[in-house]
Amino acid sequence: MASIKIPYDGLSSETLQRLVEEVVTRIGTDYGEEEIPTEKKVDQVIRALRTKKAIILYDTSTETCNILSTDDPRVKALKKAE
C-alpha cells in the first residue's frame, strides 16, 4: 500500500468535516450498550487530528482516505519508511 500523509490543517474546514463524517460513517463499529452520535464521533476524530493522535492517509492503490491512530502499525511503518 502506497500512502500519502495528508495534513488535516491543509484542508478547508468544510472538506475536513465531510472527510471525517465519511470515514466515521463508513466504519461499522459496535460501541457497546450506548450508541455514540455521529456528531460526537466527528468531534472526537477532529480533536485526535489536532492533537496528533491520528493522521489522514490517502491510499494511492484504492484512491481512498483513511484516518488512523498514530499507534496503528501501518502508521508506524510509514514513519520508518520516511
C-alpha positions as CSV (number, residue, x, y, z in Angstrom):
1,M,0.0,0.0,0.0
2,A,1.5,3.3,-1.1
3,S,0.2,6.0,1.3
4,I,0.5,9.7,1.3
5,K,0.0,11.7,4.6
6,I,-2.5,14.5,4.2
7,P,-2.1,17.3,6.7
8,Y,-5.5,18.0,8.2
9,D,-4.8,21.7,8.5
10,G,-4.2,21.8,4.8
11,L,-7.8,21.1,4.2
12,S,-10.6,23.6,4.4
13,S,-12.8,23.2,7.4
14,E,-15.7,22.1,5.2
15,T,-13.6,19.5,3.4
16,L,-12.2,18.2,6.7
17,Q,-15.7,17.9,8.2
18,R,-17.0,16.0,5.2
19,L,-14.0,13.7,5.1
20,V,-14.3,12.9,8.8
21,E,-18.0,12.3,8.5
22,E,-17.5,9.9,5.6
23,V,-14.8,8.0,7.5
24,V,-16.7,7.6,10.7
25,T,-19.9,6.6,9.0
26,R,-18.0,4.1,6.8
27,I,-16.6,2.3,9.9
28,G,-19.1,-0.2,11.2
29,T,-18.1,-0.3,14.8
30,D,-20.1,-1.5,17.8
31,Y,-19.7,1.0,20.6
32,G,-21.4,-1.2,23.2
33,E,-24.6,-0.5,25.0
34,E,-24.7,3.2,24.3
35,E,-24.5,4.4,20.7
36,I,-22.3,7.5,20.1
37,P,-23.9,10.1,17.9
38,T,-22.1,10.8,14.6
39,E,-21.5,14.4,15.5
40,K,-19.7,13.4,18.7
41,K,-17.6,10.8,16.8
42,V,-16.6,13.5,14.2
43,D,-15.6,15.9,17.0
44,Q,-13.5,13.2,18.7
45,V,-11.7,12.4,15.4
46,I,-11.1,16.1,14.6
47,R,-9.7,16.5,18.2
48,A,-7.4,13.5,17.6
49,L,-6.1,15.0,14.4
50,R,-5.4,18.3,16.1
51,T,-3.6,16.7,19.0
52,K,-1.6,14.5,16.5
53,K,-3.1,11.3,17.9
54,A,-4.4,10.5,14.4
55,I,-3.4,11.2,10.8
56,I,-5.1,11.2,7.4
57,L,-3.7,8.8,4.9
58,Y,-4.5,8.7,1.2
59,D,-4.1,5.2,-0.2
60,T,-3.0,5.5,-3.8
61,S,-3.9,2.0,-4.8
62,T,-7.6,2.3,-3.6
63,E,-7.8,6.1,-4.1
64,T,-9.4,6.4,-0.6
65,C,-8.6,8.4,2.5
66,N,-8.5,6.8,6.0
67,I,-7.9,8.3,9.4
68,L,-5.7,6.2,11.5
69,S,-4.4,6.4,15.1
70,T,-0.7,7.2,15.3
71,D,-0.5,4.0,17.4
72,D,-1.6,2.0,14.3
73,P,1.2,-0.4,13.0
74,R,0.6,1.0,9.4
75,V,1.4,4.5,10.6
76,K,4.5,3.3,12.5
77,A,5.6,1.5,9.3
78,L,5.1,4.6,7.3
79,K,7.1,6.7,9.7
80,K,10.0,4.2,9.5
81,A,9.9,4.5,5.7
82,E,10.2,8.3,5.8
